[in-house]
């Protein structure tokens, strides 16, 4: 896969996260940062999620992953990194 296609994929993912996901997390004081996209894996860092309760983090990850997979077919799964 060429670098321009990878960049394009990361840009699409970042745009969806910024426009669709981030505003929802911000309502609860949280945020998300797209770190990278490679071979269908999106790496994100989550910040300030309701005290970082494991169930809240898991729900956020699953919700973000579902939205990205629905909107960007190349996304296979989401990986949250510390």
Backbone bond lengths (Angstrom), bond angles and torsions (degrees), N, CA, C in turn:
res aa  C-N    CA-C-N  psi(-1)  N-CA   C-N-CA  omega(-1)  CA-C   N-CA-C  phi
1 X - - - 1.456 - - 1.523 108.02 -
2 X 1.291 116.35 133.14 1.458 119.55 -177.67 1.522 111.26 -73.97
3 X 1.313 115.95 157.65 1.466 121.33 -178.95 1.523 111.71 -62.06
4 X 1.337 117.58 -34.35 1.460 119.53 -179.35 1.526 111.58 -66.64
5 X 1.320 116.89 -34.45 1.461 120.21 177.00 1.518 109.77 -69.28
6 X 1.333 118.27 -42.27 1.460 121.34 177.21 1.517 110.23 -60.63
7 X 1.330 116.30 -45.64 1.454 120.05 178.54 1.513 111.11 -60.92
8 X 1.305 116.74 -41.32 1.447 121.62 178.97 1.526 110.90 -62.73
9 X 1.327 117.35 -41.79 1.457 121.80 178.46 1.526 110.09 -63.82
10 X 1.322 117.08 -46.71 1.466 120.22 179.28 1.524 110.24 -61.90
11 X 1.331 117.26 -40.15 1.462 120.35 178.95 1.521 111.44 -63.04
12 X 1.343 116.98 -41.78 1.466 119.80 178.75 1.517 110.77 -64.73
13 X 1.327 116.49 -44.09 1.463 120.92 178.78 1.521 109.95 -61.88
14 X 1.326 116.75 -47.87 1.467 120.89 -178.72 1.529 111.10 -61.51
15 X 1.330 117.12 -38.56 1.462 120.30 179.67 1.528 110.89 -65.40
16 X 1.323 117.67 -44.18 1.463 120.83 179.14 1.520 110.51 -64.17
17 X 1.321 116.18 -43.25 1.464 119.68 178.35 1.526 110.03 -61.17
18 X 1.327 117.32 -46.30 1.465 121.06 -178.02 1.525 112.47 -65.98
19 X 1.333 116.90 -39.72 1.460 120.38 -174.07 1.526 114.07 -88.06
20 X 1.319 117.50 -32.47 1.460 120.88 -172.55 1.525 113.98 -109.46
21 X 1.327 116.94 -40.85 1.461 121.24 -172.24 1.528 111.89 -91.43
22 X 1.313 116.72 -50.42 1.467 121.13 -175.34 1.527 113.13 -54.94
23 X 1.341 119.20 -44.53 1.470 118.05 -179.80 1.540 113.10 -59.38
24 X 1.321 117.29 -34.94 1.462 120.26 178.68 1.526 111.26 -68.58
25 X 1.323 116.60 -42.38 1.460 120.03 178.21 1.525 110.99 -66.97
26 X 1.336 116.78 -35.86 1.463 121.20 -178.84 1.521 112.13 -64.91
27 X 1.317 117.26 -25.91 1.468 120.25 178.60 1.525 110.77 -63.10
28 X 1.340 116.55 -26.45 1.465 121.48 177.63 1.524 112.14 -105.65
29 X 1.328 116.82 12.44 1.455 120.88 178.01 1.515 114.56 84.21
30 X 1.327 117.80 8.75 1.458 121.35 -179.57 1.512 112.02 -99.01
31 X 1.321 114.76 172.30 1.460 120.37 175.95 1.520 109.48 -153.05
32 X 1.312 115.18 165.99 1.460 121.96 179.82 1.522 108.35 -137.39
33 X 1.315 115.21 142.58 1.466 122.15 -179.22 1.530 107.84 -126.31
34 X 1.333 117.12 125.23 1.463 121.24 176.26 1.518 107.49 -82.58
35 X 1.332 115.99 117.81 1.460 120.99 -178.36 1.523 112.36 -91.56
36 X 1.318 115.87 -36.07 1.451 118.68 -178.69 1.513 111.75 -175.11
37 X 1.336 115.08 163.11 1.452 122.62 176.39 1.515 106.41 -139.07
38 X 1.328 115.64 120.83 1.459 119.08 -179.71 1.519 109.94 -149.85
39 X 1.314 116.12 129.66 1.464 122.87 177.89 1.527 112.24 51.91
40 X 1.321 116.90 41.04 1.447 121.62 177.01 1.516 115.65 82.65
41 X 1.325 117.00 -0.22 1.463 122.19 -179.62 1.522 109.00 -103.71
42 X 1.320 115.60 123.17 1.463 121.58 177.94 1.521 107.47 -101.34
43 X 1.309 116.66 123.78 1.464 121.81 176.67 1.515 109.14 -102.77
44 X 1.343 114.96 127.76 1.450 120.90 179.36 1.515 110.08 -131.01
45 X 1.317 115.12 159.73 1.458 122.25 171.77 1.520 106.40 -121.54
46 X 1.323 115.63 126.94 1.460 121.94 179.14 1.516 108.97 -98.93
47 X 1.322 116.44 141.41 1.462 122.02 -178.64 1.528 110.34 -127.30
48 X 1.333 116.21 138.62 1.475 123.52 169.66 1.521 114.38 55.74
49 X 1.320 117.11 46.86 1.460 119.76 178.64 1.522 110.66 -91.23
50 X 1.290 118.35 101.56 1.467 125.29 173.22 1.524 113.91 30.76
51 X 1.304 117.06 55.78 1.453 120.81 178.36 1.514 113.46 74.25
52 X 1.322 116.84 9.25 1.465 123.15 178.94 1.528 112.76 58.73
53 X 1.315 117.08 35.01 1.457 122.16 173.23 1.530 107.93 -58.96
54 X 1.327 118.98 131.74 1.468 120.85 -177.42 1.529 113.86 -53.81
55 X 1.327 117.61 -37.51 1.466 118.67 -179.46 1.527 111.29 -69.99
56 X 1.326 117.69 -33.78 1.460 121.48 177.46 1.523 110.37 -67.70
57 X 1.333 116.00 -44.40 1.462 120.74 178.71 1.523 110.13 -62.05
58 X 1.332 116.71 -45.38 1.470 120.88 179.96 1.529 110.92 -61.34
59 X 1.323 116.99 -44.59 1.464 120.87 179.54 1.528 110.86 -62.59
60 X 1.329 116.89 -40.61 1.471 120.48 178.90 1.525 110.52 -64.68
61 X 1.321 116.62 -44.58 1.468 120.73 179.97 1.521 110.33 -61.19
62 X 1.312 116.98 -46.91 1.463 120.58 -178.69 1.529 111.14 -64.54
63 X 1.316 117.27 -40.38 1.456 120.46 179.03 1.520 112.54 -65.40
64 X 1.318 115.86 -43.59 1.468 120.15 178.80 1.522 109.57 -64.93
65 X 1.322 116.65 -45.48 1.470 120.70 -179.73 1.531 110.81 -60.46
66 X 1.323 117.72 -45.79 1.464 120.91 179.53 1.522 111.36 -59.27
67 X 1.332 116.61 -45.02 1.465 120.44 -179.35 1.529 111.01 -64.24
68 X 1.328 116.21 -44.20 1.469 119.32 -179.73 1.524 111.35 -65.50
69 X 1.323 117.39 -42.97 1.469 119.97 179.91 1.520 111.33 -64.19
70 X 1.312 116.08 -34.70 1.464 120.39 178.61 1.531 111.33 -69.36
71 X 1.322 116.29 -38.86 1.470 121.18 -174.17 1.523 113.92 -92.64
72 X 1.343 117.09 -25.75 1.472 121.50 -177.66 1.534 107.59 -131.43
73 X 1.327 117.62 95.02 1.464 121.32 -174.39 1.536 114.77 -57.93
74 X 1.318 117.31 -22.64 1.478 119.86 179.61 1.529 112.91 -71.33
75 X 1.322 117.64 -17.13 1.464 121.28 -179.93 1.520 108.93 -76.76
76 X 1.344 115.18 123.96 1.461 120.49 179.02 1.520 110.74 -96.86
77 X 1.323 117.13 -44.71 1.464 119.41 175.65 1.510 111.21 -159.90
78 X 1.334 113.21 166.84 1.454 122.00 -177.47 1.518 109.06 -110.15
79 X 1.298 116.06 138.41 1.463 122.08 179.17 1.528 108.29 -124.72
80 X 1.326 116.01 120.22 1.461 120.77 177.14 1.530 107.89 -91.23
81 X 1.313 115.94 128.10 1.470 120.74 179.87 1.524 109.24 -115.80
82 X 1.332 115.20 147.32 1.480 118.36 -179.39 1.511 112.82 -69.44
